[in-house]
């Protein structure tokens, strides 16, 4: 390479020489290609930082919206055993199953009415990567793991027998009770999360007694609209309205408490 006839060949020696390709050198890294465009740094003052917000919520399944219209999220995939109880309708349970499968969880349904789940299984896809349906008491081990979490749904009527497959790390269990039954108090005490939809006044009193709900809360349970669930933990309570997407509405219909 000479001063009178500079070369523009981008060889490692030429780049290292700093002679005729000094202008390109800043945009060229040997073995890494051209650098992208550069922009001025984006900075915020401390006052402006307080106004910064990101639309990121908790990790899990969006079960609906709360009273403020914000997404309500249920953390189904957990590294610890997690038991849930829903005293409510099949419609809400199937919406939860669809949304849990959409997060990547495998769903195993233990039920005495497999025909009611056929269209949901078809929508999700059967097999080990989707949703499977099993007879009551016949759920095989699921092999749940961090990379393959599992949600077991027990749709076994008013008196569900003790399940062969129980909650475990990365394997949550949701038990559905259409109404209050003699087994409900035990199941409510064992569950870490209890969901209650519209029930009769007598049932609401019993639920309030077992869960410790304030009188104003349990007296409101007989008046809940279709699609509304009161989710309760030991410390928190939240009313949630589950609104179907267009796909869910086409598959399951509109929200309903009765099946």
C-alpha positions in Angstrom: 0.0 0.0 0.0 1.5 3.4 -1.0 0.6 7.0 -0.3 -0.1 7.8 -3.9 -2.4 4.9 -4.6 -4.2 4.1 -1.4 -6.0 0.8 -1.3 -9.5 0.3 0.2 -9.1 -3.4 0.7 -10.2 -4.2 4.3 -7.5 -6.6 5.3 -6.4 -7.1 8.9 -3.1 -5.5 8.2 -4.7 -2.5 6.6 -7.0 -2.0 9.5 -4.1 -2.3 11.9 -1.9 0.1 10.0 -4.2 3.1 10.5 -3.0 4.7 7.2 -5.7 4.9 4.5 -8.7 3.3 6.2 -8.7 5.4 9.3 -12.3 6.6 8.5 -13.6 3.1 8.2 -11.6 1.7 11.1 -14.1 3.1 13.6 -16.9 1.2 11.9 -15.1 -2.0 11.3 -14.1 -4.8 13.7 -12.1 -7.7 12.3 -14.3 -10.8 12.5 -17.4 -9.0 13.7 -18.5 -6.9 10.7 -19.7 -3.4 10.6 -20.8 -1.6 13.7 -24.4 -0.4 13.8 -25.6 3.2 14.1 -24.8 5.2 17.2 -27.2 7.4 19.1 -26.9 9.8 22.0 -27.5 8.4 25.4 -31.0 8.6 26.8 -30.9 10.0 30.3 -33.6 10.8 32.9 -33.5 13.1 35.8 -34.5 11.8 39.2 -37.8 13.6 39.0 -38.5 12.1 35.6 -37.6 8.6 36.9 -40.6 8.6 39.2 -42.9 8.9 36.2 -41.4 5.9 34.4 -43.6 2.8 34.4 -43.6 -0.5 32.5 -46.7 -2.6 31.7 -45.2 -5.7 33.4 -47.2 -7.6 36.0 -46.8 -10.8 37.9 -45.8 -14.0 36.2 -48.6 -16.5 35.6 -52.0 -17.0 34.1 -54.2 -14.0 33.6 -57.5 -15.1 35.2 -59.3 -11.8 34.5 -59.4 -8.2 35.7 -59.8 -6.8 39.3 -62.0 -4.0 40.5 -59.6 -1.4 39.2 -59.6 -3.0 35.7 -56.0 -4.3 36.1 -55.0 -7.8 35.0 -55.3 -10.4 37.8 -52.7 -13.1 37.5 -52.6 -16.6 39.0 -49.2 -18.1 39.5 -49.8 -21.7 38.5 -46.3 -22.8 37.6 -44.4 -22.9 40.9 -41.3 -24.6 42.3 -43.3 -25.6 45.4 -46.6 -27.7 45.7 -49.6 -25.6 45.2 -53.3 -26.7 45.8 -56.2 -24.6 44.6 -59.9 -25.1 45.1 -62.7 -23.5 43.0 -66.2 -23.6 44.2 -67.8 -22.6 41.0 -68.6 -23.6 37.4 -67.0 -25.7 34.7 -66.8 -22.7 32.3 -64.3 -20.8 34.5 -62.3 -24.0 35.0 -62.0 -24.6 31.3 -60.9 -21.0 30.7 -58.1 -21.5 33.3 -57.1 -24.7 31.6 -56.9 -23.1 28.2 -54.8 -20.2 29.5 -52.5 -22.4 31.6 -51.8 -24.5 28.4 -51.1 -21.3 26.6 -48.3 -20.5 29.1 -46.6 -23.8 28.3 -48.0 -26.0 31.1 -49.2 -29.5 30.4 -52.8 -30.0 31.7 -54.0 -33.3 33.0 -57.8 -33.5 33.6 -59.2 -36.1 36.0 -63.0 -36.2 35.3 -66.1 -38.3 35.3 -67.5 -36.4 32.4 -64.9 -36.6 29.6 -67.4 -35.5 27.0 -67.6 -32.0 28.5 -63.8 -31.7 28.0 -63.6 -33.1 24.5 -63.7 -29.8 22.6 -61.2 -28.2 25.0 -58.7 -31.0 24.4 -59.2 -30.7 20.7 -58.5 -27.0 20.9 -55.3 -27.4 23.0 -54.1 -30.6 21.4 -53.7 -33.9 23.2 -50.6 -35.8 24.1 -47.7 -35.1 26.4 -47.3 -31.5 25.2 -50.9 -30.4 25.5 -53.9 -31.7 27.5 -54.9 -35.2 28.5 -58.1 -36.5 30.0 -58.2 -39.4 32.5 -60.9 -41.3 34.4 -61.3 -40.6 38.1 -58.5 -42.2 40.0 -56.5 -43.1 36.9 -54.2 -40.2 36.4 -50.6 -41.5 35.8 -47.5 -39.8 37.1 -46.9 -36.6 35.1 -43.1 -36.1 35.5 -43.4 -32.4 36.1 -40.3 -30.3 36.0 -39.2 -26.6 35.7 -39.1 -27.1 31.9 -42.4 -29.0 31.8 -44.8 -27.7 34.5 -48.1 -29.5 35.0 -51.6 -28.4 36.1 -53.8 -31.2 37.3 -57.5 -30.4 37.2 -59.8 -32.6 39.3 -63.3 -32.4 38.0 -64.6 -35.2 40.1 -68.0 -34.0 41.4 -69.2 -33.2 44.9 -67.1 -35.8 46.6 -63.8 -36.1 44.9 -61.7 -39.1 46.1 -58.2 -38.6 47.3 -56.1 -38.2 44.2 -53.3 -40.5 43.2 -51.4 -37.5 41.7 -50.9 -34.8 44.3 -49.4 -31.3 44.2 -45.6 -31.3 43.9 -42.8 -29.0 42.7 -43.9 -27.6 39.3 -47.2 -29.5 39.6 -50.2 -27.6 40.8 -53.6 -29.1 41.5 -56.9 -27.4 41.0 -60.0 -29.1 42.4 -63.4 -28.1 41.2 -66.5 -28.3 43.4 -69.8 -27.3 41.7 -71.3 -26.6 45.1 -70.4 -26.9 48.8 -70.2 -30.5 50.0 -69.2 -32.2 53.2 -65.7 -32.4 51.9 -65.5 -28.7 51.2 -64.3 -27.5 54.6 -61.3 -29.9 54.6 -60.4 -28.9 51.0 -60.7 -25.2 51.8 -58.3 -25.6 54.7 -55.8 -27.6 52.7 -55.8 -25.3 49.7 -53.4 -22.3 49.5 -55.9 -20.5 47.1 -59.7 -20.7 47.2 -62.0 -19.3 44.5 -65.7 -18.9 45.2 -68.3 -18.0 42.7 -72.0 -17.5 43.2 -73.4 -19.7 46.0 -76.6 -19.9 48.1 -76.9 -17.8 51.3 -76.5 -20.9 53.5 -73.4 -21.9 51.6 -71.9 -18.4 51.9 -72.3 -18.5 55.7 -70.4 -21.8 55.8 -67.7 -20.5 53.5 -67.3 -17.4 55.6 -67.0 -19.5 58.8 -64.3 -21.7 57.3 -62.2 -19.1 55.5 -62.7 -16.3 58.0 -64.3 -13.9 55.5 -65.8 -10.7 56.9 -69.6 -10.7 57.0 -69.8 -8.1 54.2 -67.7 -10.4 52.0 -69.5 -13.7 52.5 -73.0 -12.1 52.4 -72.1 -10.7 48.9 -71.3 -14.2 47.5 -75.0 -15.1 46.5 -75.1 -11.9 44.4 -72.0 -12.4 42.3 -72.5 -12.1 38.5 -71.6 -14.9 36.1 -67.8 -14.9 35.5 -67.0 -13.2 38.8 -64.8 -15.1 41.3 -63.6 -14.2 44.8 -60.1 -15.5 45.1 -58.8 -15.9 48.7 -55.5 -16.7 50.3 -54.7 -16.5 54.0 -53.8 -12.9 53.7 -55.5 -11.5 50.6 -58.8 -11.4 48.8 -59.6 -10.2 45.4 -62.7 -10.1 43.2 -61.9 -11.0 39.6 -64.1 -10.8 36.5 -63.1 -13.4 33.9 -63.8 -12.1 30.4 -63.4 -14.5 27.5 -61.3 -13.8 24.4 -63.0 -14.1 21.0 -61.5 -17.6 20.7 -62.6 -18.7 24.1 -66.1 -17.3 23.6 -66.4 -19.2 20.3 -65.3 -22.4 22.0 -67.0 -22.2 25.4 -69.7 -19.6 25.0 -70.3 -16.7 27.4 -69.5 -16.8 31.2 -71.9 -18.9 33.2 -72.1 -20.3 36.7 -74.3 -23.3 36.0 -73.1 -26.1 33.6 
